[in-house]
Amino acid sequence: MLEFNRENVMKHFAPGGKIGEIVSGYRYREEQANLAGEVADAFIDKEFLVAEVGTGVGKTFAYLLPAVLWAVQEGEKVVVSTRTRALQQQIVDKDIPDLQQIVPQRFQCVQAKGRENYLCWNKYMSILGGRKKLEPDEQNFIEAILAWAEKTKTGDRSELSLSSNLMKNWPILAADRHSCRKELCRYHEKCFRLKMMKNLQKADVIVTNHALLLSDLVMDHQILPEYHYLVVDEAHTFDRESFDKLSNRFNYHEVMDTLRFLHSRDARYDRGYLQLLRGRYTQLQEQINEIRQLVERMAGLTQEVFQVVGDLTPVEQDFARVLKTEELQEDWFNRLVEVYLDWQASTHNLISKLTDLRDELKGEEEEAELNSVLLSLRDVSDRAFMVLEEDAVRDDRILWIEYEHGKSITVASSMIQIGELLADGLFSNLDSLVMVSATLAIEKDFNFFLQRIGLGDQSERVNTLLENSPFAYEKQAHLFTVTDICDPFAPNVNQEVSSILLELMAAVHGRALVLFTSRRQLKSVAGAIRPVCGQMGVELLVQNEDGDFGTLMQRFTTSPCSWLMGVETFWEGIDLKGDLLTCVVVVRLPFRPPSEPYSSASDRSCRLKRQNSFISFMLPDAAVRFKQGVGRLIRSENDRGIIVVLDNRLQGKPYGRVFKNSIPIKNISSIKKAELAREVKKWFGNYEDFR
C-alpha cells in the first residue's frame, strides 16, 4: 500500500496512469492534479482548504480520489456534500464505480438521503389494510407502486419511474419525522431509512446533500455518524442554504395539518383520529370529547394568530416581509403576542390531555400514533416560542413574515450572521474541511466567501486555491454589453428588452438561454414576444408557463431552435455542452432585492460591523451570481458562443469592473442596440471561419 501523501495522490492523475485506462475521455490536466494534491495536504495537515476551480478542471474526481484513499488507509469517514441531486447522482453512479476500479483497496460508499425519500412500511400497510381513505389519484398511485413496494430492497423513491402526476402522491407513503413510531413500530425491522442509517455506520465515504448535512447540525448530529473530514462541493450557495435551513419557522399549515389529523368537522360528520378512538374505546369517550374541544379551540387560536400577523401588510401574492425593529414595539406586535400567549397556553393544555390519553392506551397500537402527534405539537410549540419570544428580542436575529396567495402562513427568524453558527456547530468539530466551487472568488479574492461562511477568523488554518479553467475563452466566447438600453428600472425597459431579444433571435441560429432576475419582468417579456416567436420558427420555453424544469430541459435540448427563459433556477446547475447552447442573455445584473430576508439579514450584519452593505454584500453577492450565469455558456473545449448583457450598469457604473474582472471571458465589446444583431452575426461567422 502506497503511503498517503501529496506526491502519491497526484501520481494517479499522471499521463498513462490507471485513471486514463478506466475513465472514458480522460485527459491529464495540471489543475486537476494540483487540486488533488492540495486536498491530500489538507487531510494530512488537518487544515481547511477553500478552492475555486474553473469549469472543465474535473474538480469532483480531484477531491474524491484523495477522499477515498484517506478514508480506507486512515480508517476515517469522509463526508461529501453537494447542493444538487444531479451532482450527487454523478458521484454515486459514475465516479465511485470508476474509483472502485482505480483504488486497490475495497471501500464502501453510501448515499445519505432525507427520510422523505424512503417508503414507510407502516404507512404502506395501513393503506393496504384499509385504515386510510384514499382519493382516486392516490389509489392509482398505490396500484402503480405495488409491485415495486413488495420487491424493493432500499425503499428509495429514486427507483420509481413514474409520471410527475403520479409521484405527487408520494407523501402518503413517505417516511416523516412526526409520524415515525421509532422502536414502537411493529415494522421496525423492515424500516428502509433505518437500514440506510445502519449502512452509514459501515461506510468509508458518505455522499449527501447540503440540506441533510445542515439538518444533522440542527439535530445535534443525530443523523450522520461521527465524522471529522468534510468536503463541500457547490460551496458558493452554502451560506444561503444555511440561512434558510437553520432558521426557525412557525408555520400555519404545519399546525393545522396536525390538528386536522386529530379532529375536523364538516357539515354532516366528525372526522379524524379522535373519532376513530371514540368508536374503538367507548370507555374513554368523555376524555376524548374534552380533547376534541381543545383541538377546536387551538385551531381557532391558530387562525387568529395568523390573521393578526397578516393584518400588518395585506398583500395579494407570494411575498416575504422583514419586520423592522421598531415594528416589534408597536400595538400590532403587542396584540400578536397577546393572542400567541393564549395559543401557547392552549397548546400546552392539549399536549397535557393527549399525554394522559396516551398513558391510558399504553401498550396498545394507538400509543405510538399519539406519541407522533405529541412530537409534532411539542415541535411546533418550541419553534413558535423561539420565533416570537426568544428571537424577537435579540439584536442578532431577524424576523420575517411569509405570505402565500396573499395570506400569512409563516413567521420565521434566523441569525443575521449565520457563519457564526456554522463555525461553532459544524467547522469546530472537523479535523479537515474542503470547500470547492467554480465561483467563490471576487476578482481573485476569497475574503467575501470566507467572511460569509464563518471562516474569516481562521486565516491561520485556511488555505485558498485558485485554479483557472483550461478552456480557451479568448477563442471560444465573447461578451457583448448594450450601452444605450434604458435604465433597468425604467417604465419602457420591457419593451426594449423584447425588441432586442427578437433581433437576437434572427441573428443567433440555435439555442439560447435568457436569464431574468424578476418573475414579473419574465412574464411581461414572454407575453410580448411569444406571438412573434412562432412566426420566426423559434420555440419559446418559459419557466412556470411551459412545464417543470425537467420538461423544459428535455424540450430545449431536442428542439433545433429554442429559446429558454427563466429566473434563479436556471442561473446555475445547467450543463449543456456543444451546440446545445450558443447564447446566454443576462437581462439584468443579479442584485438580490434588499427586502428579502437573506439580504436584509446581511444588511443588518454589515451595519453592526459599520460596513457599507452594498460594497460588503450586495455587490460581491451579485458578482458571484453573475459568474454562475455566465458559466452556463462554455462547458467543454468544443463549445463556443456569446454572452449578451442588457444592463447598461455593466459598462456605465464604476462597479461594473467587479463583474467583468470576476468572469473568465475577457473579450468584451460595448455596442449600441442597432449594432448588436450585426456584430453577433459577424462573430459567429468569424468563429466558423476559425473552426
N, C-alpha and C positions, 0 to 999 in steps of 0.2 A: 504494500500500500504506500503510495507516494505521500510524503509529508505535505500537510496543508499549508501552503504559503503562496504568496503573490505569483512567483515565477511558475510554479507547477499548475496553478489555476489558468494562467494565461497561455501555457503550452497547449491546452485543449483547443484553443482558437487558431493555432498556427496553421498556415497552408499545408495541406497534405495530411492533417490530423484526422482523428476519428469523427469529429463533428462534420467535416466535409464528406465523409463516407455515409453518414446517417441522415443528415439534414438536407433535404432536397433544395437545390438552388443556393447552397451556402457559398458565401464569398467572404474572404478574410477582410475584416475592417479593423484598422488600428484602434479606432474609437471604441469599438465593442470590447476588444481585449483589454484596453485601458480601464474601462468601467468595471469589468470583471475583476481586475487586479485591485482596484480601489475598494470594491465590496469585500474582497478577501482581507485586505488590510483592516477594514473597519471591524470585521468579525474578530480578527486576531488581537487587535489593539483595544477592543472594547470601546470603540468610538462611534460617533454618528457621522453619516455621510448624506449630504444633500446634493443631488446631481441633476442638472438639466442635460438631457440627451436628445439631440435633434432627431427628426424623423429619418428612418432608414438605417440607424445605427444597429438596431437589434437589441434594445435595452432589456427586453424581457428575458431572453436567453442569457444575457450577460450577468444578470443578478441571480437567475435560477440555478445556473451551474455551481457557483460558489456556495449558494444556499444549501443545495442538496449535498455537496461534498462535506460541508461543515457539519450538517445535521448527522450524517452517517458516521463520520470519523470522530466527532466530538460527543456524539450522543445528546445533542441539544436540539430541541424542537425549534424550527424556524417557521414563523407565520408570514405568509404573503397575502397582502390585502390589495384589492383593486376596486375601482369605482364601478366599472361597467361589467355587466354579465358577459358581454362578448369577449372581453379580455380574460375573464375567469375561465370561460369555456375553451379559449385558445390554449391556456396554460394546461388545463386538465386533459383535454382531448388530443392536443398536438405536441406541446413542448415536453410535458412529463413523459409520455411514451418514448419520445426521442431520447430523453436523458436516461431512461432506463436501459437503453442500448449503449449509451456512451459511458455512463458511470459503472465501474466494475462491481461495486457493492450493491446488494439489493436494498431498496428503500421503499417506504410506503408513503404515498401522498394521499391525503383525504381532503375533500372539499367540504367546508363547513357552511351550511346554509341556515337561514332562519326557519323556525319551526313551521311557519305558514306554508313552506314548500312541501311538507310531508302529510301524507294521508293519516288521519286519526282513526285508528281501528274502532275505538269506542263510538265515535260519531257514525262510522260506516255501519256497524252492527245495529245501532239504534235505528237507522233508516231502514235497514233490511228487516228489522223486527217490527216495523210499522209504528214506532214510537214518535216519529216526526212527520207531520203533514207536509207533503211536497207540492209545489206549484208544477204545472205541466212542463215548463222548460227545465226545472230541477229534476223531474222524473226522467226526462230524455237524457240528461247528463248522467244520471246514475246508471241507466241502461247502457250508455256508451262506455262507461269505465268498468263495468262489472268484471269482464274477463281479465282486464289488467289488474284490478284490485286483488283478485284471487291468486295471481301468479307472481306479482312483483316482489322482488327481494329487498328493494330500497324504499318503496312508497313515495318516491320522488316524482313530483308532478312533471319534471322535465322529460320523463319517459313517455308522456302522453303526446300524441299528435292530433289534437282535436281543434276544431274551429274556435276562434275567439268568442263566438256566440255561445258555445257550449262551456268553454273554460271560465266564463264569467261566474258560473255557479260553483267553482272550486271551493269557495269559503265554507260551504255547507259540510265539506269533508275535511277541511284543512285543520291541522293541529293549531291550537292557540293557547296562550298562557292562561287565560281566565277559565277556560273550560277543562283544562288538564286536571285529571284526578290524581296524578302522580302515583304513589305507591298504592293508593286505594283503588286504582283502576283494575278491573278484572282482566284487562288485556295488557297489563304492564309488560309482560314478556314479549308481546307482539309489537311493542311501540317502535315505529321506524325511526323517530327522532332519537330515542334512547340508544338505538343501535348505532346511529351516526355519532352520538356523543361518546360512546364506548370506543368507536374506531378512532376518534380524535386522540384518545389517550395513547393509542398504539402508533400514531403517525409520526414520521420524521419531519415531514413538511405538511403544513396546513394551508390550504388556499381558501380565502374567504373574501368578503366584500367590506367596504368601509362601514356600511350600516350595521353589520353584525359585530364588527370589531368595536364600534362605539357602543353598541348595546351591551357588549361584555363589560365595558367600562362602567356603564350605568348600573349594571347588575353586580358590581363589585367583583368582577372577573369570575363569575359563576358559570359562564357558558363555555369559554375556551379553556383547555387545560393550561397549566402554568407554562409560560414561555418567557424567554429573555432576549430573543433575536427577532426583529420585526422588519419586514420590507414593505413599504407603502408605495405602490405604483399609482399612476394618475394622481399624484400628490397635490397638484395645483388646486383641487377642489376640496381638500381635506378640512381646511378650517371652516369653509362654508357648510359642509356636511356636518361638521361637529357642532356648529351653531344650531342647526336645525335639530339634530338628533339628541343633543344634550339639553335642549330646552324643556321646561315644564309646561304641560298643556292640560287645561281644564276644558274638556270638550262636551258640548251638549249631547251629541249623538251617542257617545260612549255611555253617558249616564242613562239616557232614555232607553237605549237598547237593553241594558241590564234590567231596568225596571219593567219594560215590556215583556221580557222573558219571564219575570216573576208573575206579572199580572197586568192585564189590559181588559178593557170593556168596550164592546161595540153596542150597536142599538139593541141587540137581542141576547147576546151571550157574554159571560165572563170567560176570559181565555188566560192561558199562561200556566206556568209550572205549579203555582199555588193551587190552582183549580184542580190539577191532577192530584195533588196531595190531599185536598179536601175529599175527593172521591175515594182515595186509597186508605186514608187514615181518619175515619169518621170521628174517632175519639178526640182528635186534635182540631176539630172544626172551629171551635171558639178561638183558639190560639192563632189559627191560620187567618180567620176573619179579621182579627186585630192587625195582623201583619199586612193584609191587603189594604186596610185603611191607611197604614203608614206608607205603603208604596204609593198610593194615590196622592197623599199629602206631599211626599218628596217629589213626585212628578210635577205637581203644581208649583212647588217652590223652584224647581229646576227651570221651568218655563219662565217664572217671574224673574229669576236671576238674569237669564239671558235676554229677557225683554228690557230690563234696566240697562244692561250692557249695550244693547242695540239702540237705546234712546240717545246715546251720546252723539252718534253720527249716522243718521239714516242714509243708507246707500241703496243702489239698485243693481249692484253687480258684485262679483267676487273682488275682495279688497282686503288689505291688511292695514290697520291704522295704529300707529305707535302712540302710546299715551305719554304726554308731556308731564314732567314732574309736578308742575303747578296744577294740572288737572286732577291729580290724586289728592288735592286739598279741597276740591270743590264739593258742593252739595250733592252733585251727581254720584261721586265716588262714595260719599258717606251713606247715601241711600243704597248703593250696591253692597257695601259692607254689611249694612243692617239686614238686608234680605239674605245675603250669603250666610251670615251667622245663624239665621233661622234654618237655612238649608243644611248647614253643617250639624246643627243640633238634631234635626230630623234624620239625617243620615246616620248619626251615632245611635239614635234610638232604634232605627230599623236594623242596624247591624247587631245591636244587643238582642232584639227579639228573634232575629234569624239565628243567632248563635244558640239561643235557648231551644229553638225548634230543631236545629241540627243535633244538639245534645240529646233531645228526645228520640231522635232517629239513629242514634249511634249503633253502628254495626249493620244498618240497613243500606241498601243500594243508594238511597237518596242522600246519605251523609256526604258522599263525595261531590254530588251536584251542588249541594248547599255550600260546601267548602269553596267551590269555584265561584259562586255568587258572592260570598263574603270577601274573597280575594279581590274581586272586581270592585266592590263597594269601598273597601279599605284603600285600594289603589287610587280611585278617583277622589276620595276624601283627602288623602295625603297630598295629591297633586294640586287640588284646589287650595289647600292650606299653604303649600309652597308659593303658589302664584299670588294669592290675594292677601296673605298675611305676612309671610316672611319676605318674599322678593319685592313686594310693593313698597317696603320702607328702606330698601337698600340702594345706595348710590351706585353700586357696581352691577346693578341689574337693570334690564329694560323690559317693559310690559307692552303688549300689543293685543289688539282685538282682530280676529279674522272673521270675515263675512263671506257667506256663500249664498248666491242668488239674493243678495240684499239683506239677509238675516244673519245676526251674530251667532256664530257657532263655537268659537273658541276664545278663551282668554289665555294668553301664553306669556312666559317670561324666560329670559336667558341671561347669562353673564355677558357683559359688554366686552370683556377680554377673554375669549374662550381659550386662547393659548395658555393662560394660567392653569386652567383645569386640565388641559392636555399634558402640560409639563408635570403637574403634580400627580395626576391619576394614571397616566399612561407612560410617558417617557421616563419618569423616575424609576420605574420598575425594570427598565431594559439595560442589558449589557451593551447591545448594539442596535442602532436604528439606521435603516437606509430608506431615503425618500427620493423617488425619481419621477420625472415627468419631462415632456418636451417643452413645457412652458412654466418655468419657475423664476427666471432672472429677468430683471428690467434693465435694459442697457448693460447687460453682463453683470449686474449686481444682484445678489441674493438677499439683501437686507430686508426688503419688503416681506418676502415669504418667511424668513426666519422670525421676524417680529410677530407676524400674524399667527404663526403656528406654535409659538411659545418657546422657541429656541434662541431667541435674541440674547439671552443672558448666559448662554452656554458656549460662548465662542471658543473657549479653550478645548472643548470636546467635539465641536462640529467642524468637519472638513467639507469644503464645497468643490464641485467638479463641473466644468462646462465643456461638453463635447458637442461640437457643431455637426450638423447634418452633412453627410458625404455627397449630397446631391449638388449638381451644378446649377444653382439657382440663376446665375448670371446668364445662362443659356436657356434654361427651361421656363422661366417665369418673368413677368413684367407687371408692374402695378401702375394703374392709371388713376389719378385723382382729379376730379372735376372741380375746377376753381370757381366757375361763375354760376353754380347752382345756388338757389336761395338758401337762407339760413335754415337749419334742420327743423326749426320750430315755427317757421313762417306759415301763414294760413294756406298758401298755394304750394307747399312743398310736395304734397302727394301727387298733384297734377304734374309737377316737374319730374318727379321720380318715375311716374307711369310713362311719361313721354320718352325719357331716356331708356327705360327698360325695353320698350317696343323697338327703338332704334338699335339697341344692342342685339335683340333677337334676330334682326335681319343681318347683323354682322357676324354673329357667332354661330357657326354651324355645328351643333352638337348639344351637349347638356350643360346646364348652368345651375348654380345654387345661389339663391338670393337670401341674404341674412338680414333679418329685421330685429329691432330691439323692442318694438311696440306691437302688440296684437291688434290694436285698433288701426294702426297705420297699415299693417299687413292686410287686414280685411278690406280697407279702403282701396289700396292699390290693386289688390287682386280683383276686386269688383270692377275696377276701371279697365283693366287690360284683358280680362278673360274673354270678352266677346271678340276681340281682335286676334287673340292667340289662335283660336280655331281657324280663322281665315288665313293665318300665316303658316299653318301646319305645325304649330308648336303645342305640345301637350302641357298644359299648366297644372301643376300639382301644388296644392296649398294645404299647409298644416291646419288641422281641425275642420277642413272642408272636404277633402278628397280621400280620407281614410286615416287609419292609425299609422304609426311610424313604420312598421313592417310593410304594410301595404304600399305606402308612399315610396319606400326604398325599392320595393320589387318593381313597381310601375316605372320608376325613374330609370332604373338600370336596364330595363327591357325595351324602353322606347328610344328610338334613334335621335329624336329631337324633343327633349323635355326640359322644362324649367321648374325647379322645386323651390318653393318659397316657405320659409319658416322662421321661428324665433329661437329661443335659447337652446332647445333640444338639439338643433342642427348646427350649433356653433362648434361642437366638439364630438369626437367619437365616431365620425363618419370616415370610412376608409375606402375610397373609390380610386382605383388605380387605372392608368392608361387613359383611353378615350372616354371613360365613364364620366369624367368631369374635366371640363376645359375652361370654365369661367366661374369665378366667385364674385358676387356683388355684395359689398358691405354698404347698406343703405345709410346707417348712422353709426358713429363711433359708440362702442358698447358701454357707455357710462351707466351704472345702476341708478334707478330712481332713488333720490335721497330719502324718500319717505318709507321705503321698505325696511322691515325690522333689521335685517343684516347691515344695511347701510347706516341706519340710524344708530345702531349699537356701535359701529365703527366710528361714526362721527363723535359720539359721546366719549368714547375711549380716547380719541385724539384730543378732544378738548380738555379732558382730565390731565393729559400729558402736556398740555399747552402747545399742541401741534396744529398746523393747518390741515384740516381734514381732506381738502382737495389734493394737496401735494402728497400727503402721507397715506391716503387711502383711495380716494375716487380715481385719481389719475393712474397709479400703478395697477389697481384692480382692473380698470378698463383696458390698459395696455396688455395685460395677461390674456384677457378675453379676446382682444383683437388678434393677438398672436395665435390663439386657438382657431379663430375663424379663418385667418389667412392660411393656417396649416392644413386646412381641408384640401388645398389645391394640389400640391406636389407630394405624392405618396410613394413614388418609385423613380428609378433612374430614367425611365422612359416617358414619364409624364411631362406635359407641357401645358401652359395656359396663362390666363391673365387674372389679375385682381382689379376690380373697379370699385373705387370708394366714392360714394355720392354724398360726402360730408365735407364741406369746404373748410372745416376747422383743422383737418389734417394738414393743410397747406397754409391756412391763414392764421392759425394761432401758434404762439411760441411753443406750447406744449405738444404740438404735432410731432416734433422731432423725437419725443419719447416713444411714440407709436412706431415711427419709421425706424428708429435705431434698435428696436426690440424684435424686429422680424428679419428673417434671413434674405428676403428679396430686397436687393439694392438697386435694381433697375426701376426707377420711379419717374414717371412723366406727369407733369401738371398741365392739363389741357382744358380747353373750353368745351362746352356741350356740343357745339356744332362740329367740332373736330373729332369727337370720341369715336363714332362709328367708323370713320375713315382710318383713323390710327389703329383701331383694333383689327380691321381687315388687313391692314398693312403688316401688322405684327405677325398675324397668323400666316400670311403669305411668305414673309421672310423666314419664319420658322420652318415652313415646309421646304423652302429652298435649302436651308441649313441642314435639315434632316436628310 
